[in-house]
Amino acid sequence: MLENIVGRDFLPRGGGIVTRRPLILQLINVPEEEPEDTVHVGYKNPNQALRNEWAEFNHIPNRKFIDFGDVKREIENETSRVAGNNKGINRQPINLKIFSPHVLNLTLVDLPGLTKVGIKCTRLATFGCTAPTDI
């Protein structure tokens, strides 16, 4: 859902718990510049930011990320650095700012390990089932 709000693919994907640290995502609206010359448009990397789009991490000051594939890799690397390479979860957040003319000024938090999984009632029939069989 966060990627839909931003309009970019920047979150790690995989099986199990992938987001193992909180991600504090600050969206910052910046003015749109003049449109780029569209007369000669060749291949454009879908991860490549537009002219006034970039991302910054608090743990790497003064570095602008213009390739959102690099943003994804940095989230993975920073998660492994603090939380380890196993499936450990750490409460220290990753702070990411995304600057774009296509976002509203907004701060969002993605917490690790929160999933919606269907459950079945495990109580004995004599005590009654308080949970639905499918959520």
Protein Blocks (a to p, Z undefined) as FASTA:
>chain_A
ZZmmnopafbdcdehjfblcdcddddddddddddddfkbccdddfklccfkbccddfklg
hiacfbfklmmmmmmmmmmmmnojblcdcfbdcddddddfkbccddddddehiacddddd
fbdfklopabdfbZZ
